[in-house]
Amino acid sequence: MSFVPTKVFFTKGTGRHKEYLESFELALRDAKIEQCNIVTVSSILPPYCERIDIEQGLKMLSPGQITFAVLARNSTNENNRLVSASVGVAIPADESQYGYLSEHHPHGETAEHSGEYAEDLAATMLATTLGIEFDSNKDWDEREGIYKMSGKIIKSFNITESAEGESGLWTTVVSCAVLLP
């Protein structure tokens, strides 16, 4: 049996609880996907995969459904410790080509830095696949311009959740690309 997703939506959430597992459940609930049996997959955005908004995507889910997702997840039980979870996305200009989704889940990085890093990862993977020449030592802003000027990468973006830990609680953050048939 073959399953190639035709739609994708993006979501994120934060959960806090004295129990680690419950904080993860609450993060999924905040992201509105707690009713799914999530199976994590790697980093390919299929050709012709249409981005839909979360409301459309949620209507396509049923409780208990096996749901494929690229999931970034991070947790802490340390007071004031910053955790982030980011999914970076890079979409090729030629929609018959596949794109990339990347996960990044650091400690101590702001949401902005974490998101840019994840986006850079996805765009760089796509750029190498498409044969775009670039200097990997250049910063993200400069490489992003090169990628987009090549005409081969139409769009890159990220979805990121970040939170600080609270005393006595587990804090979990998730960011997710949900892939649908």
N, C-alpha and C positions, 0 to 999 in steps of 0.2 A: 504494500500500500504506500502511495506517495502522497505527501502533504506539502504543497507549496502555498504559503500564505499569499493572499491577494489584498489584504488590508492590514493596516497597523494604526494603533493609537498609543499615545504617551500619557503616563500618569506618574504621580509621586505622592509620598506621604510620610508622616512622622508618627511614631507611637511611643508612649512612655508608660512603664509599669514596673512594679517591683520584681516581676519575673521576666527573664530574657525572652522566652518564647511568646509570652503575652504581649510584650512590646512590639515584637515582629507582627503579630496578628493585628494589633492596633494600627501599625504603619500601613499594612495592607488594607485595612478598613478605611483609613484616611485616604488611601489611593483608590478606594472603591472597587477593589478586586479580591477582597477576602473570601468571596464565595467560590473562587476558582481553585482547582488543583493545578498549581503552577509548575510547569516543567521548564527549567532554564535551558536555553539554547545559546549557541555561540553567535557570531557577529555578522551574519549576512542578511542584508535587506534585499529580498528577492526582486527580480526585474518586475516591472509593472505593478508593484505593490503600492496601493493607494493609501495616503495618509488621511485618516478620518478623525473627527473630534471625539473626545471621550464619551460624550452622550450617545453618539451613534454606536460606538464600540461596545459600551455597556449593554445596549439593547440586544447585541448579538451574543451575549454570554448567558449561560444557564448555570444555576447552582450545581456545584460538583463537576462541572465541565473540566476536562483536561485542557489546559490553556498554555500555549507555548509563549515564552517571553524571554527577552534579554533583560536581566534583572541585576541592578547594582544595589547592594545592601551593606549597611554598616551599622555598628552598635557600640555603645559605651555605657559603662556604669560609673564613670568618673565624673565628679562634679566639674562643670565648666569645660570639659573636654569637647572640642569641636569635631563633629563627624559629618561627612558628606557622602552622598551617593549620586553619581552622574551617569547618564547614558548620552554618548555623543553620536551624532547622525551625520553621514555624508551621502548625498544623493547625486548620482551621475546625471549629466545632461541627456545622455542617451538612455531612455527608460528601458531599453532592452538589455542593458547592462545591470549587474547587481551593485548595490551600495553596501555601506558598512555601518554597523552599530557597535559601539565600544562601551565597556563598563569601566568606571573608575570609582574607587571607594576608599578615600584617604582619611586620615586623622589630621587635624590641625590646619586644614585648608578651607578658605572661604568658599562659599557657593560659587562665586564668580570664577575664582581660580580653578576649582575642581571642574566646573562646567567647560571652561575654555580648554583645559587639558584633555577632557574626554572628547570634545569636538575635534581637537587637534589630532588625537589618536585615530579617530574614524576617518578624517580627511586624509591623513598621511597614508593610512592603509589603502584607501581608494586611489590616491595619487600614484602609489607605487604599482598598483594593479593596472592602472591606465597608462603607465609609462610617462607620466609627467615628471620632468626633470626639475629638481629643487635642491637647495642646500639645507640639509637637516639641522645645521647649526644656526640657521636664521630663526628669529622668534616667530611665534604663531601668527601675529598680525601680518608679517611680511610673507610668510608661506601661504596664508589664506588668500592674499591678493594674487599670488602666482597661480594657485590652484584655480581660482575663479576666472582669472584672465585667460587661462588655457582653453576655456570653453568646454572642458570635459567634466567639470564638477559644477553643477547648477546651484547646489545649496548645501550648507552645513549648519547645524544648530545643536543645542543640547537641552536636556531636561535634568534639573539638579534639585536635590533636597539637602538641606544642611540644618543642623541643630546642635545646641550645646547640651551636654549631659547635666543632669540634676542630681543632687545628693539623694541617695537612697533609692534611685530608680534606674532602670535600664532605659536608654533612649535609642531607638532604632529609626533609621531613615532608609527609604527605598525610592528608587527611580526605575521606571520600567517602560519598555517598548513591548506592547502586547500584540502578538501576531495572530491574525484571524484568517479563516478559510474564505 
